[in-house]
């Protein structure tokens, strides 16, 4: 096993890698993912996410490696009219980041239509949280975290004073937004299940949700992390964040039926492992001086 750090847009470097190693399949996780940044810098998102993916697909095709697992996102459901989201729901995108995921999905469907030797699985992630149970691997966002749990984690370790709760007047159990959080280890297992599925002769280009199928509110998530950490998370009740949906959670039936995969961890384990990572690495992979 070896490691190479290559920008996916660097076609000659990718060519060299594929010429020197025979790959059975590719799991493509590489991409920019900050929604706000994508609105400000659409060129950067389209260039990095889409051109990077097209270059990768071209090089894979040229070297006869036509098996791909791609990290898509529940963001392609836009603002769903109903829940749970099934894979057949209409697709839309609310921002350039989301559009890159949607376009890449469409590109993959077109490529399969043009050449049925391709086997492609698009995985629509819901809200990945938690950390590896060892406490050695976790999320360490640069700057102010956009997503809920990295922010809550930084409040719990004392790096930020309080959490803004974006929206308290939604038609949900407690008025706060509901999402489908999934433990990163379950998410990783979903990729193994997808890789196994790629050896099935009848697979073409398929899409699967990776979620637990359970909706959890912001306040429920905060309470679970408070319990796991023994820390109080001070809250500031704030207005809705523009562009946010009210309730999004996955239908997990297709993945259970066809990938033989189902998430095994609940929010208690997600918060336990998130806190284990956070308490051992309060400044992530950096030091107090190196983070904003
Ligand atoms: C966000 C992205 C989505 C992406 C997903 C990946 C936006 C608008 N959407 O979705 O495109 O695919 O992450 O995981 O950024 N919240 C607070 N306070 C905070 C942060 C979040 O109350 O400081 C609330 C949000 O309003 C929401 C919930 O927590 O109800 C989850 O937010 P977040 O973690 O950003 O995920 P998504 O909104 O689902």
Boltz pocket constraint, residues with backbone or C-beta under 6 A from the ligand:
constraints:
  - pocket:
      binder: B
      contacts: [[A, 33], [A, 35], [A, 36], [A, 73], [A, 74], [A, 75], [A, 98], [A, 125], [A, 126], [A, 127], [A, 128], [A, 145], [A, 146], [A, 147], [A, 148], [A, 149], [A, 151], [A, 163], [A, 164], [A, 165], [A, 166], [A, 167], [A, 176], [A, 177], [A, 178], [A, 179], [A, 218], [A, 241], [A, 242], [A, 243], [A, 244], [A, 245], [A, 246]]
      max_distance: 6.0
